[in-house]
Amino acid sequence: HCFYHLTGKELSIRYLAVKSGTTYRGVSVRSVLEVMRKGCVLESDLPFDFTLPLNRWDGVMQLQRVPVTAYQKLEENKIEGYVRLDPQNLNSIKAALQIGPLIVAYGLGENYSAGGIVTQPSVYRVYHCALLTGYDEKGNWRIGDSLVPQEKFLSRYYSIPWIYQITK
């Protein structure tokens, strides 16, 4: 999933979601980054069950049994820090993408599951966190999303208000 591209390890989506306080409406990207800074268990120790409906938070958002050894490795599975980038400064975003993918958060609407280039929705239904992995020749943003198997592109005019770069 997308956090592997940031850390080189498969961090547990469920652990990040529970520890950051995710609800069915989303969560602050800074809350997820703070959990990553403190340490995270691996996906193999606490897998996300993609067969559960995402609106069933009672089942999705339980930590269940996590092996004690997983908690002993939190120090190994963390990031050093992060910096927020100015979403209006395209040059700094493109320069940061040369180093690696960026964590982004943006609003989703009814058209997010559609194919092609996703345009700005008229109404946000939820906020979502994903990876910004690049852009195409027209400037549309390439997104890596752990909840959507195919590559996504957001219109170059799509508002992405929260963009963060992981610091090593």
C-alpha positions in Angstrom: 0.0 0.0 0.0 1.0 3.6 -0.1 3.0 3.9 3.1 5.5 1.3 1.8 6.6 3.9 -0.7 7.4 6.4 2.1 9.1 4.1 4.6 10.2 1.0 2.8 8.0 -1.0 5.2 4.3 -2.1 5.0 2.9 0.0 7.9 -0.5 -1.2 9.2 -3.3 0.9 7.7 -5.6 -0.2 10.6 -3.1 0.7 13.3 -2.6 4.2 11.7 -6.3 4.7 11.4 -7.2 3.7 15.0 -4.3 5.5 16.6 -4.9 8.7 14.6 -8.6 8.7 15.5 -9.9 8.1 12.0 -13.7 8.2 11.6 -15.9 7.3 8.6 -15.5 11.0 7.6 -11.7 10.9 7.6 -9.0 12.3 9.9 -6.3 15.0 9.9 -3.3 14.0 7.9 -1.1 15.5 10.7 -2.7 13.0 13.1 -1.6 10.1 10.9 1.9 11.6 10.5 2.2 12.0 14.3 1.4 8.3 14.7 4.0 7.5 12.0 6.6 9.7 13.9 5.9 7.8 17.1 6.1 4.4 15.5 3.7 1.9 13.9 3.1 -1.8 13.8 3.5 -3.6 10.4 0.6 -4.6 8.2 1.6 -8.3 8.6 1.0 -7.9 12.4 -2.4 -6.1 12.0 -3.7 -6.4 8.5 -6.5 -4.2 7.1 -9.5 -6.3 6.1 -10.5 -4.9 2.7 -13.5 -7.3 2.6 -15.3 -5.4 5.4 -17.5 -2.5 4.3 -15.7 0.7 5.0 -18.8 2.1 6.7 -18.6 -0.6 9.4 -16.2 1.2 11.7 -17.0 -1.1 14.6 -15.2 -3.9 12.8 -12.7 -2.0 10.8 -11.5 0.2 13.7 -10.6 -2.4 16.2 -7.0 -3.1 17.1 -7.8 -6.8 17.9 -4.9 -8.8 19.0 -1.5 -7.4 18.1 1.5 -9.5 18.9 3.6 -8.1 21.8 6.7 -8.3 19.5 5.0 -5.9 17.1 4.8 -3.2 19.8 8.5 -3.9 20.7 9.4 -2.8 17.1 7.7 0.6 17.1 11.0 2.3 17.3 12.1 0.6 14.0 8.9 1.5 12.2 8.7 5.2 12.3 9.6 8.4 10.4 11.9 11.1 11.7 9.6 14.0 10.9 7.7 15.8 8.2 7.3 19.3 6.7 4.2 20.9 5.2 4.7 22.2 1.7 2.9 25.3 0.3 0.2 23.9 -2.0 0.4 27.1 -4.2 4.2 26.6 -4.8 4.3 24.2 -7.7 8.0 24.4 -8.1 8.7 23.3 -4.5 6.1 20.4 -4.9 7.8 19.2 -8.1 11.2 19.5 -6.5 10.0 17.5 -3.5 8.6 14.8 -5.8 12.1 14.3 -7.2 13.1 13.1 -3.7 10.1 10.8 -3.3 6.3 10.7 -3.0 4.4 13.2 -0.8 1.5 12.6 1.5 -1.5 14.6 0.5 -5.0 15.1 1.9 -7.9 16.4 -0.1 -11.7 16.3 -0.3 -13.5 13.6 -2.2 -16.8 13.8 -3.9 -19.2 11.6 -6.0 -16.8 11.5 -8.9 -13.7 10.0 -7.2 -14.5 6.4 -8.3 -14.9 7.4 -11.9 -12.1 6.6 -14.4 -10.0 9.1 -16.2 -8.9 12.4 -14.7 -10.9 13.3 -11.6 -12.1 16.9 -11.5 -12.9 19.0 -8.4 -16.2 17.9 -6.9 -18.9 20.4 -6.2 -19.5 18.9 -2.7 -17.0 17.0 -0.5 -18.3 13.8 1.0 -15.2 13.0 3.0 -11.5 14.0 3.2 -8.9 11.4 2.2 -5.2 10.8 2.5 -3.1 9.3 -0.3 0.3 9.7 -2.0 1.2 12.2 -4.6 3.6 10.3 -6.8 4.0 12.6 -9.8 2.3 14.4 -12.6 1.6 13.9 -16.3 2.7 16.0 -19.2 -0.4 18.2 -18.8 0.2 18.8 -15.1 -2.4 16.5 -13.7 -1.5 14.9 -10.4 -0.7 11.2 -10.2 -2.1 9.7 -7.0 -1.3 6.4 -5.3 -4.2 5.4 -3.1 -4.3 2.2 -1.0 -8.1 2.0 -1.2 -8.2 2.2 -5.0 -6.2 -0.4 -6.9 -5.8 1.5 -10.2 -3.7 4.6 -10.7 -5.6 7.8 -10.2 -5.1 11.3 -11.7 -6.5 14.4 -10.2 -7.0 17.4 -12.4 -4.2 19.9 -12.2 -6.9 22.4 -11.0 -8.0 20.0 -8.1 -7.5 21.7 -4.8 -5.0 19.7 -2.6 -4.7 21.9 0.5 -2.5 19.6 2.6 0.8 18.4 1.2 3.6 16.9 3.4 7.1 15.6 2.7 8.6 13.0 5.0 12.0 14.0 6.4 14.6 11.3 6.9 
